[in-house]
């Protein structure tokens, strides 16, 4: 029994010892491999920083408005007797759009005109008689009042007839009419939308910190979703004199020529207020910049003992435009900055600069 226990202990010691020895041997070989392994070299793409001119902008958003726009409505009740315009056409200022039935008013006007000569003759006759002392002052005053009252009634009837003819208050384009011939209209019924679209306006807001950088007649580029590649040129026409106490923003209005009629009121638009051009500025592709909670940084390639290595540099980024960014500090002209492949990099990592068009956008988006 004792011999059997001794042999079992011996076998267990040999087994555990072999396992421990194998692990020690394995770790030694791994350490030797890592010590003798060549340093990894990461492929990256890079771009050399050049001095360029940069046009800074102030970005804003707003909605397109017409130069003038109104929904034409009637002032009085009545039945439509005539419609003198077609939907979507150009109309001129003062042009008749809709005529309401005015037969009663015209008859009353004709009656008043018939009575006016007699009232005027009586007034002038009484005027002469009063000067001679042949009639009393009361009779003369009554004749005078009747004449002027009838004259005022004529003007009132003419105005009433004019109100039953709805005219265009300004030149512009009418939309789709909302009424029909023979329809009875209550006062204030929307007839048609009229807009002067020769010049459109964009109203937007900018922070009060940018007030010193904007002025009247300053150029503004406007972009709308309907024509994403075309900037519409405009200029600042008005700046609100007061800053909003609640938001700290100031309202600005820009005029946009619209002779081709491509802009429509209500369009959502993005505005870039053009500021003076800056010379010898540093710009980088946005793919070169790593944005983190602790700051923005880039990797700059340098030559060390015939090898290319990278150093991490903190940068200060200004404005961004599409795929490029304006760098204010941290990079200088002539630096070779990594644009792609920086995910696996760290300080002093060995790299190999390669050419790749993987991040170049295709000329035409492929169809799905």
Helices and strands as residue ranges (DSSP letters): H 2-36, E 42-48, E 51-73, E 78-83, E 90-91, E 96-100, H 103-132, H 137-163, E 165-167, E 172-174, E 184-185, E 190-207, G 208-213, E 219-224, E 227-239, E 249-257, E 268-285, G 286-288, E 290-292, E 295-304, E 307-321, E 324-329, E 336-340, G 342-344, E 351-353
